[in-house]
Amino acid sequence: MEEIQYCRVAVVLLCLVIFSRLGYSASKSSGFSIRLIPRDSPESPLYQPNLTQHERIERMVNISHAKDELMTLHSTPNVTFDDKYFALLDRQLTFYVAKIMVGNPAQTLFLSVDTGGGLIWTQCQPCIHCFPQINPIYDPRASFSYQKVFCESPHCSYEDDNSQFDCVNDDCVYSITYFGGGIGPTEGFVSLESFHLFSSTRGDTEEFTVLFGCSNNNQNFQYEQMQNNMVSGNLGLNLDPNSLVSQLSVFIDEIFSYCIVPYDQNFPFDVHPHVLRFGDDVHLPQGDIPTVHYVVVEDSYSYFLDVSDISIGNLRLQLPPGTFDVGGKPGFIIDSGAPYTRLVANSGSGVNVFGLVMTTLRDHYNSYELVRVRQSQHGTTFQLCYFNQPNFRDFPSLTFHFNGADYIVDGRFVNVYYDGGYFCVGILNARSKSVLGAYHMQNMRIIHNARINAIQFFPEECANDHF
């Protein structure tokens, strides 16, 4: 068994701006899909065949912790940051890779799918300093559709506060670092180029002109230590106006979706691809869809949802109002880029939500006299683990009562199942904000609908979502 594909759809999980400030050309409103290659697929340029299942799970746990540390770092002044998780994040954050065709004639790029990143960028010839890649580096001189952006262009927002752009010798340039300056910088020319994206409704590719970074100076990236590297840059997918989904929002009707295939239906990992669907490629069912409106918090690119309570099976926890609020606003995030769900121990109402959920689940499993697995025995980071019993099936569901709809995690997907004959509750303690992670999105169609400022969802057999 492998525990991988749901960890970054995300996947994943992604953000849209209602209308982009960039008016890029396509023939009309349309849709497209991007096939995501998980890091642990043999098809991935980052595949490591010798990792055990336990090592793969722990890698995703470490990424979850690192994202929590980063969220704490960004929201709390003078907080101490745990360098061990930062180092892990640097080396392991890339989980999904997208194969993208750009330029005319088209050149092939492998880009890291970055749910926390904005500007798309790729290494460009001629290089000042480029990290090694075995496939050809993109050469703008070989594409007749390439355009460099100049300072007077409306696309060059170098005078805006907090802009990553600058004006040098009438060229619009950029410099980007990640995670407090620990990764990067990547530097180069702000540019326009044709991106060829597949449309399942048309049955072929559609061409979009996209703003991107043509990077000729890249320092301190993880790819420098990788053998046979093929990744050349980042595909940004957050709320930033320069991300792919933001730029193309007018053409995709401000909507995208994804559906995470359960691990036990997706081995090996190339059987069922992970697909991000945009615009007309998102197929909505007839009738009402559970809908939760989100709040966009200033200076944040995350979706914040209002959670009133949590249930374990049929037992409602009766959390006080405002338990997940931060600064008087909803503080619960949905993030398909986070591998596992995290719940706060120190909530706004003073309730230890993580502890209460774990205690309730512990009491449930203890009532069946399941044998507890101690952390010293299994060596995992998860706090609540039990040995499997033959024919035991009473795994309670986990329900998040959002303002507007109930989101129910099937009991089958609440726990992480190990090859050693035991399972662990797949929830981690949050130091900062609570997050609904990708593991608890298995077999759930997630729709980001900026037309109504909402997240929509419904159960679906995700293995049937074909590219």
N, C-alpha and C positions, 0 to 999 in steps of 0.2 A: 504493500500500500504506500501511496505517496500523498503528501499533504500540501500541494503546492499551488494548483491553478487558481484557487480562489484568492490568492494573497495580494495580487496587485491588479485586478481587473479595473484593474483595473482600473481598470480598470478601472480604473479603473476608475471609477468612479470619478469623477470628472466634473467639470463645471462649465456653465455657459453664461455669457453676458447677453442681456436681452437684445440689444442691437450693437453691433460692432461699430466703432468709429471709422473702420476701414471699409471702403466700398469696392470689394474685389469682384472680378468678373467670373461669371459662369453663365450658361445659357439661360437658366431660369431657376426658380426654387426647385430643389431636388433633394436627393439623399445619397449617402454613400456608406460604406462599411469598411472597417479596418480589421484585418485579422491579426490577432496578438499571439506572439510566440512566447510561451512561458520559459523562464530561465532553465527549468529542469526538463524541457523537451529536448530530445536528441536533435531536433531541427534548429534549436537555438544556438547562436554563436557563443553563448555564455555557458553552455551545458557542461556540467561536471559529473561524469558517469559514476565516479567512485564514492559519492556521498551516500551515507545510509539514510534510511527514513527518519531516524531519530535526529540526525544532523540537519536534515532539511527542515524539520519542524522547528528545531531550536533556532535555526537561522531566521525563520519567520517570527518567532518569539522575540528575538533580539531586535529585529527591525521594528516590531511593535513598541518595544521599550524605547528605542532610539527616537521614534516619532513622538512618543510621549515626552521624552526629555526635551526635544526641540520645541514642542508646543509650550512646555513650561518655561523654557529659556526665552521665548518670544513674548510671553505674556506676563512674566514676573521679573521685576528688576532685581539685580544683585543675587540671582539664584545660582547655586552651584550646579555645574553641568558635569555629568558622568562621562568622562572621556572614553571609557571602554565601549559604551554604546555608540558614541560618535564615530569611533574607528570602524565599528561593525557597519554602521550606516554607510560610511564612505565606500566600503568594499562590497556591500551586499544590496544596496538600495535598488539597483537595476534589476527588475524582475521580469518585466515584459519587454520584448523587442518587437518593433513594427518594421516591416519591409515596405519601403516607400519608393515610388518612382518619381523623379523630379527632372525637369528640364526638357529641352527639345534639341536633339534627340535625347530620349530619357536615359538617365543614369540611376543606378540602384543604390539606395541608402538603407542601412540598418540603424534605426534610431531607438534609443532608450525611451520607453514610455514613461513620462514624468508627470504624475498627477499633481505634483506640487509646483511645477514649473510653468512659466509663461512663454517667453519667446522661443520659437523653434530655432535650432541651430545645428549646423553640421560643419565638419572640417572642410576647408577649401584650399585649393591650390591657387597661387603659390604659397607655401607655408613659411611662416617665420619659425614657429615651433608647433608641430603637430605630434600627438601621441601616435604610436605605431598602429596601423591597420593593414591587414593582408589584402583586402579588396581595394580597388582604386579609390583614391580620395576625389571627391566631387571637384570638377574643374569648370568654373563658370565661363571660361573662355570657349568651351566646347558647346555651349548652349545658346541658341539665338534668342531664347525667351528670357534670359537673365537680364535684370536691370539693377544697377546700383542706385540706392536712394540718396538724394542730395539734401543738404540742410534745409533748403527752402520748401521741400516737399511737406505736405500735411501729414505724411506718415512719420516724419522725424520729429518726435515730441521732446526734443532735447531741452526745451525751456520749461517743461513741466516739473513741478516738485516731485522728487523721488524718481525721476526718470533714469533709466539705465542707458539712455542715449546721450550722445554728445556730438558736437560739430567740430571737425578737424579738417582744415583745408577744403572746406565746402563739402566734405564727405560726411554722411551720417554714420557714426560709429557707435559701438557699445562695448561695455565691459561688465561681465556678470560673474559673481561668485555665489556659492551655495553654502548654506548652513553656517552662517556667521563668518564666512571667509575661509572656512576649512577646506573647501573644494574649489578649484579654479584659481585664477579667472579664465574665462573664455572671452576672447576679444576678436573683433573683426568689423566687417562692413554690414550695415543694415541694407537688406536687398529684397528684391521681388523675384519670384520664380514660379513656374508652372508646376503644380503638384497633381499627379495623376492618381485619382482615388476611385476605387471600384464601386459601382452602383449595381446592387442586385436587381433593382427594378428595371434597369436598362440592359443588364447583362454584359456590360463592358465598363471601361473606365471613363470618368468625366474629369475634365481639366479645370483646375481652379488656380488663380493667381494668388499667391500667399506671401506675406511678409515673413522673412526669416533672417537669421544671422549667418553670414558667410565668415566662418571663424578661421583665421589664419594664425592665431596665437593661443594655444591651450596648455595650461600649466596645472599640475597637481591633480590629475584625474586618475581614477582607478584603472583605466584601460592601459596606462603605461606599464603596469606590472603583469598584464595578461598576455599569454602566448596566443598567437593566431587570432588576435582581436579583429572583429569585423564591425563593431559599433563605432559610428562616426560622430554622434551627437545626441541631442535630446529632442523629443517630440512633446512640447508643453501642452498640457490639457487642463489647466486650472481656470480660474475666473479672470485672470489677467487679460486685458484687451488684445494682447499680442499672441495669445494661445490659439491653437488651431480651431477649436470649437467656437471661440469668441469671434475670430475673424470671419468665419463662415456661417455665423448664426442666422443671418438673413436668408441664406440659401437652404438651410436645413430646418427652417421654421422653428428655430430655437428649441429643438428637442433632440435628445439622444438616449440610448438605453444599452443595457448589457444584461447578461444572464449567465450565472456562474455554474458550470457543470459540476455535480458532486464527484469527489475523487474516485469513488468506487465504480463510477460509470466512465471514467476518463483515464484509463491506463491501458496501453501507453498514451502519452499526452497528445499525440498527433491524431488520435481517433476523432476527437471532437474539438475543433478549434474554438478559441475564445474570440468572440466577435463584438466589436463596438459598432452599434448601428446609429445612424444619424438621419434626421429628416424623414423622407419618404421610405427609407429602409427600416424605420421603426413601425412595426405592425401592431396597432392598438386593437384590443378586443372590443366587441360590442358590449354596450351596457356601461354601468358605473364602474369606475376603477377607484380603489382606495387611494385617497389623496391627502397628503400632509403638506401644508404650506411652510416654506422655509423662510428664515430671516438671514439676510446678508449683513454681517457685522462689518463696520468700517475697519479698513486696513486688514481685512482677512479675506481669503479666497475660499473659505469653507462654507458648507451648507449647515446652518444651525436649525435644529428642530426642537419643538416644544414637547417634552415628555412629561406626562402627569403621574405615571405609575408604571410598575413592572409586576408581572405575574409569573409564578413558577407553576406550571400546570394550571390547575384551577384556583390556586391560592394567590390572592392579590396581596401585595406587600404593604399597601396603604401608606405610601410615601407622602410626606407633607408637601403642600403646594410650594413650588419654587425650588425643589430639591436640586434640580440640575441647572438652575439659573446662575449666570455669572454677570455681575454688574446690573442686575435687574432685567437681563435679556436671556432668552433660551441659550443654554450652553451645552447642548447635546449635539454631536456632529455625526453625520453619516459620511463615511470615507471608505470607498472600495480600495483605496491605496493602503489602508491599514490592514494587516493580515488578520488580527484577532480583535474582538471586542474588548474594550477597556471601560471599567466603571470606577468612579471616584470613591475613595475611602473617606474623604473630608468634603462633604457636599455643602452647598450654601445653607441648607437647613440643619446642618450638624449631624446628619445621618451618614453612617458608614454604609453606602449602598453596596459596594463590593462585598463587604463582610456579611451584610444581611442576605444577599443573594447566595453567597457560598454556604452560609449556615443553613439556609432553607434547603438547598440541594443536598447538603451533607445529611440533614435529618431525613430527607426522602430516601437516600440510598442506604443509610444505616438502618432504616425500618425494614429493609429486605435482607439485612445482615450480610451485605456485600463486604468483602475484605478490602480494607483500605491499603493503598500502596503509598508508602512514605517516599518523600522526595529523595532521601538517601538511597532508596532502592532503585528508583527509575531514572534519577538524574535529570529530570525535566524541570522547567521553571513553573509549570502549572502547579497550583497549590492543592487541588482536590482531585485525587485519582483513585480508581478502584480496579480490582481484578474483574475480568468478565466472568459471568456465570452462564453455563449452558442454558439456552432458551430464555434468558432474561431480556425483556423488551420494554420494561416500564421506564423509559427515559422521558421525563416530563418536558413539555414545551417551555419556551421562554417567550413571553409576550411583552413588547414595548407598547404602552398605551400612549400613542401620540395624540396631540390635539387635532382631531379630524379622522383618525383611523387607527386600528390596532395592527401592529406588525408582529406576526407570529412566526417564531423560529421553530420548525419541526423538531421534536425531541431527538430525532436521528442526527440532527446537525448541531445540537448544542455542545456535544462532546467531541474531543479529538481521540481517534482510535489508533493505538499503537500495535505494531506487529508482535510485541511481547505478551499479548493477551490481556492488556489492560486499557482503560480509557481515562481521560482527564477532562474535566470541565474546561472548555475552551474560552475562558474569560480571564483577563489580567487586571491587576490593580492599576488604576490610573493615578498618576501624580498630578496631572493637570485636568483636562476636560474629559468627559465620558465620550466614547466613540463606538458607533456600530460598525464593526469591521467586516471584511469580505467573507470570512469563514461563516458568518451567520447570514450570508446572502445566497447560499447554495439553493438552487432550484427556485429562485425568486427573480422574476423579471423586474428590474429596477429602471424607472424612467425618470430622467431629469427634464422637466417641462418648464422652461423659462417663460412660456407664453402665459402661464398662470402662477409663476413663482412657486412651484411645488415639486415634491417628489411623489411619484406614483408607483405602485407595486402590486403584483399579484403572483400567486404560485404558478410555476410553469416547469415542464420537463425540459431543462436547459440542454440536454443532449440532443434535442430535436432542432436546435438553433443552428442551421447549416450556413456556411459561408458561400 
